[in-house]
Amino acid sequence: MTNKVPLKEKICFGLAGLGQNMTITFVNTFLMVYVYGFMNLSVKGLASLTVIMFAAKIWDAVNDPIMGGVIDKVRFKNAKLRPFVLISVLPVALFTIMLFAVPSGWPEGARLAVFGIAYLMWDAAYTVCDVPYWGLTSTMTEDTDERTKLISVARTLGNVGLGLITLIGVSMAGWFSKGGSATASGWTWAAVVVSVVGMGLFSLAYFATKERNFVKEKETSFRDLFRALKANKPLQIILIGSVIGFGRTLIQVSGSTVALVSFGDEDKFTLMGAATLVSMILATVTCPFILKKVGKKRLMIVSSLAAAAVYLAMYFIPLEQFYAVLAGLFLTGFSLGFFMVLQTAMIADSVDYTEIKTGERNEGGCFAAMTFSGKLMNALSTLAFMVIMLIVHYEQGAEITPTMRKGAYFAVTVIPAISCVLGTIPFFFYPLSDEEVAKNSELLASRDAVGEKQHTSCNEKNI
């Protein structure tokens, strides 16, 4: 069994991540713009929408482990994860478009119902695409160095997709609005283009990858799956630390609104996004090289604490000093980039850990935990921001007050600072050292070699 992944395949896997990130970035970054700017909701409607979105995100996060269990139970002929990727392409594209196409002439209750249904279906469809995609990093190779490189390529190109949409999203909606400010129809057509291109690229994860570490194991029950996950202490720690550190994603879900409320110009989000994205990309590119000198656990803790210090310092920067704020965002982007690579790599390591400890290799369950944590982080970030906006009484067409400006800025500085500090605590108890990870990889490789040799021997005897 070869553990090397060809460069072309790594690039195609990364391009799939680029397409996926285009789609989810469009939703996570601009959905609040569409909600606040074009759904014409009252304060009561916004409060109702906050409950709807949070409830949908919590359910979506909870169903990730269910999806992981489905992946580990369903048996395809020549693959374990890739068919799920193909199944998800069309539903994700369709429901992304629906989120940005709520009929404006309908009564408020009907608009909320349509949006809520579309949002719930989008979350479910995205689960089907996200869990198997990241699980592929484990089935494409069992070599930890190759796996880290694969993750780094995917995260780097994914950040390119994130950056591309962040930088051109508002302009694209404006262009489809035929000049001037963006309109509701402009956002709808922008969603169409992003969905078609993004999910088209994502399909490369099915058409251009190979599952080398795919083993057809005996069918397992959901009880077996949860027992395996329960035995995975590293995975539990990663999950808890990630969720507590949810604040690091606040700038993504609320940045465009903060640019308008705190800095008086929605277009400034382009600069805010660029400042963060450049350092994120630098972090994802350099992370494999840094990990040769610094362990995953140490880098996770140090980078998170450094980000917390920067976030807290940013709160005391006067809002008029916009370029000083950009400098702070640039520094925090490094921590976010490191986190994205480290979280994925550590969960991949936990897959090996689980197999050695329990005899079961549950990529679906383990990587469902990663998407679970990501969605729960996003849910908590969305909830925190919308609650603060309700507290400062911000709504469509309202005159922006100093309290609104400072409140929105508080949401993307102080909350992330506190969250990052608290989120590092579980990682102090993370048990897997880099030496143990390498040992686990070597042990599994030797087991596979013995298994293949025995299989070959049996075939020769049968002949």
C-alpha positions as CSV (number, residue, x, y, z in Angstrom):
1,M,0.0,0.0,0.0
2,T,1.5,3.3,-1.0
3,N,1.2,6.3,1.3
4,K,2.2,8.9,-1.3
5,V,-0.4,11.2,-2.8
6,P,0.5,12.5,-6.3
7,L,0.9,16.2,-6.5
8,K,-1.9,16.4,-9.1
9,E,-4.3,14.7,-6.7
10,K,-3.3,17.0,-3.9
11,I,-4.0,20.0,-6.0
12,C,-7.4,18.6,-7.1
13,F,-8.3,17.9,-3.5
14,G,-7.3,21.5,-2.7
15,L,-9.3,22.9,-5.5
16,A,-12.3,21.0,-4.2
17,G,-11.7,22.7,-0.9
18,L,-11.5,26.1,-2.7
19,G,-14.9,25.5,-4.2
20,Q,-16.4,24.4,-1.0
21,N,-15.0,27.4,0.8
22,M,-16.4,29.7,-1.9
23,T,-19.8,28.4,-1.1
24,I,-19.7,28.4,2.7
25,T,-17.9,31.7,2.8
26,F,-20.6,33.3,0.7
27,V,-23.3,32.0,3.2
28,N,-21.4,32.7,6.4
29,T,-20.1,36.1,5.4
30,F,-23.0,37.7,3.5
31,L,-26.1,36.0,4.8
32,M,-26.3,38.6,7.6
33,V,-26.0,41.4,5.0
34,Y,-28.9,39.9,3.1
35,V,-30.9,39.3,6.4
36,Y,-30.4,42.8,7.8
37,G,-30.5,44.6,4.4
38,F,-33.1,42.9,2.3
39,M,-35.5,40.7,4.3
40,N,-37.2,43.8,5.8
41,L,-37.6,42.3,9.2
42,S,-38.8,44.1,12.3
43,V,-37.0,43.9,15.6
44,K,-39.4,41.1,16.6
45,G,-38.7,39.4,13.3
46,L,-35.0,39.6,13.9
47,A,-35.4,38.2,17.4
48,S,-37.4,35.3,15.9
49,L,-34.8,34.8,13.2
50,T,-32.0,34.6,15.8
51,V,-33.8,31.8,17.5
52,I,-34.5,30.0,14.2
53,M,-30.9,30.2,13.1
54,F,-29.4,29.2,16.4
55,A,-31.8,26.2,16.7
56,A,-31.1,25.1,13.1
57,K,-27.3,25.4,13.7
58,I,-27.5,23.4,17.0
59,W,-29.5,20.7,15.2
60,D,-27.1,20.7,12.3
61,A,-24.1,20.4,14.7
62,V,-25.8,17.5,16.5
63,N,-26.6,15.6,13.3
64,D,-22.9,15.6,12.2
65,P,-22.1,12.6,14.4
66,I,-25.2,10.9,12.9
67,M,-23.8,11.6,9.5
68,G,-20.4,10.2,10.6
69,G,-22.2,7.0,11.8
70,V,-24.0,6.7,8.4
71,I,-20.7,7.0,6.6
72,D,-19.1,4.3,8.7
73,K,-22.1,2.0,8.3
74,V,-22.9,2.5,4.5
75,R,-20.9,0.3,2.2
76,F,-20.1,1.2,-1.4
77,K,-18.3,-1.1,-3.7
78,N,-15.0,0.7,-4.2
79,A,-15.0,3.7,-1.9
80,K,-16.1,4.8,1.6
81,L,-16.3,8.6,1.4
82,R,-16.2,9.8,-2.2
83,P,-19.8,8.9,-3.1
84,F,-21.1,11.1,-0.4
85,V,-19.2,14.0,-1.9
86,L,-20.9,13.5,-5.2
87,I,-24.4,13.1,-3.6
88,S,-24.0,16.5,-1.8
89,V,-23.1,18.7,-4.8
90,L,-26.5,19.6,-6.2
91,P,-28.4,20.0,-2.9
92,V,-25.8,22.4,-1.4
93,A,-25.9,24.5,-4.6
94,L,-29.7,24.6,-4.7
95,F,-30.2,25.5,-1.0
96,T,-27.5,28.2,-1.1
97,I,-29.4,29.9,-3.8
98,M,-32.7,29.6,-1.9
99,L,-31.2,31.3,1.2
100,F,-30.7,34.5,-0.9
101,A,-34.0,34.3,-2.8
102,V,-36.6,34.8,0.0
103,P,-39.7,36.4,-1.7
104,S,-39.7,40.0,-0.5
105,G,-43.5,40.6,-1.0
106,W,-44.6,37.8,1.3
107,P,-45.8,38.5,4.9
108,E,-43.1,38.5,7.5
109,G,-44.1,35.2,9.0
110,A,-44.0,33.5,5.6
111,R,-40.6,35.0,4.9
112,L,-39.3,33.6,8.2
113,A,-40.8,30.2,7.5
114,V,-39.2,30.0,4.0
115,F,-35.8,31.2,5.3
116,G,-35.9,28.8,8.2
117,I,-36.7,25.8,6.0
118,A,-34.0,26.7,3.4
119,Y,-31.5,27.3,6.2
120,L,-32.2,23.9,7.8
121,M,-32.0,22.1,4.5
122,W,-28.8,23.9,3.6
123,D,-27.2,22.9,6.9
124,A,-28.2,19.3,6.4
125,A,-26.9,19.2,2.8
126,Y,-23.6,20.8,3.8
127,T,-23.1,18.2,6.5
128,V,-23.3,15.5,3.7
129,C,-20.5,17.3,1.8
130,D,-18.2,18.4,4.7
131,V,-17.9,15.3,6.8
132,P,-16.7,13.0,4.0
133,Y,-14.5,15.6,2.4
134,W,-12.3,16.0,5.4
135,G,-12.5,12.3,6.2
136,L,-10.7,11.8,2.8
137,T,-7.5,13.1,4.4
138,S,-7.4,9.9,6.4
139,T,-8.4,7.5,3.6
140,M,-6.2,9.0,1.0
141,T,-3.0,8.2,3.0
142,E,-2.1,7.0,6.4
143,D,1.3,8.7,6.4
144,T,1.2,11.6,8.9
145,D,3.6,13.8,7.0
146,E,1.7,13.3,3.7
147,R,-1.6,13.8,5.5
148,T,-0.3,17.1,6.9
149,K,0.8,18.2,3.5
150,L,-2.6,17.3,2.0
151,I,-4.4,19.2,4.7
152,S,-2.1,22.2,4.2
153,V,-2.8,22.3,0.5
154,A,-6.6,22.0,1.1
155,R,-6.6,24.7,3.8
156,T,-4.4,27.0,1.7
157,L,-6.5,26.7,-1.5
158,G,-9.6,26.8,0.7
159,N,-8.4,30.1,2.1
160,V,-7.9,31.3,-1.4
161,G,-11.6,30.6,-2.1
162,L,-12.5,32.2,1.2
163,G,-10.5,35.3,0.3
164,L,-11.8,35.5,-3.3
165,I,-15.5,35.6,-2.1
166,T,-14.7,37.9,0.8
167,L,-13.0,40.4,-1.6
168,I,-15.5,40.3,-4.5
169,G,-18.8,39.2,-2.9
170,V,-20.2,42.7,-2.4
171,S,-18.9,43.9,-5.8
172,M,-20.4,40.8,-7.5
173,A,-23.8,41.5,-5.9
174,G,-23.5,45.1,-7.0
175,W,-22.6,44.1,-10.6
176,F,-25.6,41.8,-10.9
177,S,-27.7,44.7,-9.5
178,K,-26.6,46.6,-12.6
179,G,-24.7,49.4,-11.0
180,G,-24.9,51.3,-7.7
181,S,-25.7,49.5,-4.4
182,A,-26.5,45.8,-4.2
183,T,-30.1,44.7,-4.4
184,A,-31.9,41.6,-3.3
185,S,-31.9,40.2,-6.9
186,G,-28.2,41.0,-7.2
187,W,-27.5,38.9,-4.1
188,T,-29.6,36.1,-5.6
189,W,-27.7,36.0,-8.9
190,A,-24.4,36.2,-7.0
191,A,-25.5,33.2,-5.0
192,V,-26.3,31.3,-8.3
193,V,-22.8,32.0,-9.7
194,V,-20.9,31.1,-6.5
195,S,-22.9,27.9,-6.0
196,V,-22.4,26.6,-9.5
197,V,-18.7,27.4,-9.7
198,G,-18.0,26.4,-6.1
199,M,-19.8,23.1,-6.0
200,G,-18.5,22.3,-9.5
201,L,-15.0,22.6,-8.2
202,F,-15.9,20.6,-5.1
203,S,-16.9,17.7,-7.3
204,L,-13.2,17.1,-8.0
205,A,-13.0,15.5,-4.5
206,Y,-15.0,12.7,-6.1
207,F,-13.7,12.6,-9.7
208,A,-9.9,13.2,-9.0
209,T,-9.1,11.5,-5.7
210,K,-8.3,7.9,-4.6
211,E,-9.0,6.3,-1.3
212,R,-5.8,4.3,-0.7
213,N,-6.4,3.6,3.0
214,F,-10.0,2.4,2.4
215,V,-10.7,-0.9,4.2
216,K,-14.0,-2.8,3.9
217,E,-14.6,-3.6,7.6
218,K,-17.4,-5.6,9.1
219,E,-20.7,-3.7,9.5
220,T,-20.8,-1.9,12.9
221,S,-23.7,-0.6,14.9
222,F,-24.2,2.9,16.1
223,R,-23.5,1.6,19.6
224,D,-20.1,0.4,18.3
225,L,-19.4,3.8,16.7
226,F,-20.3,5.9,19.8
227,R,-18.2,3.5,22.0
228,A,-15.2,4.1,19.7
229,L,-15.7,7.8,19.9
230,K,-16.1,7.7,23.7
231,A,-12.8,5.9,23.9
232,N,-11.1,8.7,21.9
233,K,-9.9,11.1,24.5
234,P,-7.8,13.2,22.0
235,L,-10.9,13.8,19.9
236,Q,-13.0,14.8,22.9
237,I,-10.3,17.4,23.9
238,I,-10.1,18.8,20.4
239,L,-13.9,19.1,20.2
240,I,-14.2,20.8,23.6
241,G,-11.3,23.2,23.0
242,S,-12.5,24.1,19.5
243,V,-16.1,24.9,20.6
244,I,-15.0,27.0,23.6
245,G,-12.8,28.9,21.2
246,F,-15.7,29.8,18.9
247,G,-14.9,33.5,19.1
248,R,-12.2,33.2,16.5
249,T,-14.9,32.8,13.8
250,L,-16.9,36.0,14.8
251,I,-15.2,38.2,12.3
252,Q,-16.2,35.9,9.5
253,V,-19.9,35.7,10.3
254,S,-20.3,39.4,11.2
255,G,-17.4,41.3,9.5
256,S,-19.5,42.9,6.7
257,T,-22.0,44.2,9.3
258,V,-19.3,45.4,11.6
259,A,-17.7,47.3,8.7
260,L,-21.0,49.1,8.1
261,V,-22.0,49.7,11.8
262,S,-18.6,50.4,13.4
263,F,-16.7,51.9,10.5
264,G,-19.5,53.5,8.5
265,D,-18.7,51.8,5.2
266,E,-19.6,48.3,4.1
267,D,-16.9,48.3,1.5
268,K,-14.2,48.4,4.3
269,F,-15.0,44.8,4.9
270,T,-12.9,44.1,1.7
271,L,-9.8,45.5,3.5
272,M,-10.7,43.8,6.8
273,G,-11.1,40.5,5.0
274,A,-7.9,40.9,3.0
275,A,-5.9,41.7,6.2
276,T,-7.1,38.5,7.8
277,L,-6.9,36.3,4.8
278,V,-3.3,37.1,3.8
279,S,-2.0,36.0,7.2
280,M,-4.3,33.0,7.2
281,I,-2.9,31.8,3.9
282,L,0.7,32.5,5.1
283,A,-0.1,30.4,8.2
284,T,-1.5,27.4,6.3
285,V,1.4,27.4,3.9
286,T,4.1,27.6,6.6
287,C,2.4,25.4,9.2
288,P,3.9,22.0,7.9
289,F,7.4,23.6,8.1
290,I,6.8,25.0,11.6
291,L,5.5,21.7,12.8
292,K,8.9,20.2,12.1
293,K,10.3,22.4,14.9
294,V,7.2,22.9,17.1
295,G,4.7,20.2,18.1
296,K,1.0,20.5,17.2
297,K,-0.1,20.9,20.9
298,R,2.3,23.7,21.6
299,L,1.6,25.6,18.4
300,M,-2.1,25.4,19.1
301,I,-1.8,26.8,22.6
302,V,0.8,29.5,21.9
303,S,-1.0,30.8,18.7
304,S,-4.4,30.9,20.5
305,L,-3.0,32.8,23.5
306,A,-1.2,35.2,21.2
307,A,-4.4,35.9,19.3
308,A,-6.3,36.5,22.5
309,A,-3.8,39.2,23.5
310,V,-4.1,40.9,20.1
311,Y,-7.9,40.8,20.2
312,L,-8.0,42.4,23.6
313,A,-5.5,45.1,22.5
314,M,-7.7,45.8,19.4
315,Y,-10.6,46.8,21.6
316,F,-8.7,49.8,22.9
317,I,-7.9,51.1,19.5
318,P,-10.1,54.1,18.6
319,L,-12.5,53.2,15.8
320,E,-11.2,56.2,13.8
321,Q,-7.8,54.4,13.5
322,F,-9.0,52.0,10.9
323,Y,-5.6,51.0,9.7
324,A,-4.4,50.1,13.2
325,V,-7.5,47.8,13.4
326,L,-6.4,46.2,10.1
327,A,-3.0,45.5,11.5
328,G,-4.6,43.7,14.5
329,L,-6.8,41.7,12.2
330,F,-3.7,40.7,10.2
331,L,-2.0,39.3,13.3
332,T,-5.1,37.4,14.4
333,G,-5.3,35.7,11.0
334,F,-2.1,33.7,11.7
335,S,-3.8,32.0,14.7
336,L,-6.9,31.2,12.7
337,G,-4.8,29.7,9.9
338,F,-2.8,27.6,12.3
339,F,-6.0,26.4,14.0
340,M,-7.5,25.3,10.7
341,V,-4.5,23.0,9.9
342,L,-3.9,21.9,13.4
343,Q,-7.4,20.9,14.2
344,T,-7.7,18.8,11.0
345,A,-4.3,17.1,11.5
346,M,-5.0,16.4,15.2
347,I,-8.3,14.7,14.3
348,A,-6.7,12.7,11.6
349,D,-4.1,11.5,14.2
350,S,-7.0,10.6,16.5
351,V,-8.4,8.3,13.8
352,D,-5.2,6.2,14.1
353,Y,-5.4,6.4,17.9
354,T,-8.9,5.0,17.8
355,E,-8.0,2.2,15.4
356,I,-5.1,1.0,17.6
357,K,-7.2,1.3,20.8
358,T,-10.5,-0.2,19.6
359,G,-9.7,-2.1,16.4
360,E,-12.2,0.1,14.5
361,R,-11.2,2.8,12.0
362,N,-14.0,5.4,12.2
363,E,-13.1,8.3,9.8
364,G,-16.7,9.2,9.5
365,G,-17.3,9.5,13.2
366,C,-14.0,11.3,13.9
367,F,-14.3,13.9,11.1
368,A,-18.0,14.4,11.9
369,A,-16.7,15.7,15.2
370,M,-14.7,18.3,13.3
371,T,-17.6,19.5,11.3
372,F,-19.7,19.3,14.4
373,S,-17.3,21.7,16.3
374,G,-17.1,24.0,13.3
375,K,-20.8,24.4,13.0
376,L,-21.3,24.8,16.7
377,M,-18.6,27.5,16.7
378,N,-20.4,29.2,13.9
379,A,-23.7,28.9,15.7
380,L,-22.3,30.4,18.9
381,S,-20.7,33.2,16.9
382,T,-23.9,34.0,15.1
383,L,-25.9,33.9,18.3
384,A,-23.4,36.1,20.2
385,F,-23.4,38.7,17.4
386,M,-27.1,38.8,16.8
387,V,-27.8,39.1,20.6
388,I,-25.4,42.0,20.9
389,M,-27.1,43.7,17.9
390,L,-30.5,43.2,19.6
391,I,-29.1,44.6,22.8
392,V,-27.9,47.8,21.1
393,H,-31.2,47.9,19.1
394,Y,-29.7,47.7,15.6
395,E,-32.1,47.0,12.7
396,Q,-32.5,47.8,9.0
397,G,-32.7,51.6,8.5
398,A,-31.9,52.5,12.1
399,E,-29.7,55.5,12.8
400,I,-26.3,54.2,13.9
401,T,-25.5,55.4,17.4
402,P,-22.1,55.3,19.3
403,T,-23.5,52.4,21.3
404,M,-24.2,50.4,18.2
405,R,-20.7,51.1,16.8
406,K,-19.0,50.1,20.0
407,G,-21.2,47.1,20.6
408,A,-20.5,45.6,17.1
409,Y,-16.8,46.2,17.7
410,F,-17.0,44.6,21.1
411,A,-18.4,41.5,19.5
412,V,-15.4,40.9,17.3
413,T,-12.6,41.8,19.8
414,V,-13.4,41.2,23.4
415,I,-15.5,38.1,22.9
416,P,-12.9,36.4,20.7
417,A,-10.2,37.3,23.3
418,I,-12.0,35.6,26.1
419,S,-13.0,32.7,23.9
420,C,-9.5,32.0,22.7
421,V,-8.1,32.0,26.3
422,L,-10.7,29.6,27.6
423,G,-10.4,27.5,24.5
424,T,-6.7,26.7,25.1
425,I,-7.4,25.1,28.5
426,P,-8.5,21.7,27.2
427,F,-5.5,21.5,24.9
428,F,-3.2,21.5,27.9
429,F,-4.6,18.0,28.5
430,Y,-4.2,16.8,25.0
431,P,-2.4,13.4,25.3
432,L,-0.9,12.7,21.9
433,S,2.7,13.8,21.4
434,D,4.2,13.9,18.0
435,E,6.4,10.9,18.9
436,E,3.3,8.9,19.8
437,V,1.6,9.9,16.6
438,A,4.5,8.8,14.5
439,K,4.6,5.5,16.4
440,N,0.9,4.9,15.8
441,S,1.4,5.5,12.1
442,E,4.3,3.1,11.9
443,L,2.4,0.4,13.8
444,L,-0.6,0.7,11.5
445,A,1.6,0.6,8.4
446,S,3.3,-2.6,9.6
447,R,-0.1,-4.1,10.3
448,D,-1.2,-3.3,6.8
449,A,2.0,-4.8,5.4
450,V,1.5,-8.0,7.3
451,G,-2.2,-8.1,6.3
452,E,-1.4,-7.7,2.6
453,K,1.3,-10.3,2.8
454,Q,-1.1,-12.8,4.4
455,H,-3.8,-12.0,1.8
456,T,-1.3,-12.5,-1.1
457,S,-0.2,-15.8,0.5
458,C,-3.8,-17.1,0.8
459,N,-4.5,-16.2,-2.9
460,E,-1.4,-18.1,-4.0
461,K,-2.5,-21.1,-2.0
462,N,-5.9,-21.0,-3.6
463,I,-4.4,-20.8,-7.0
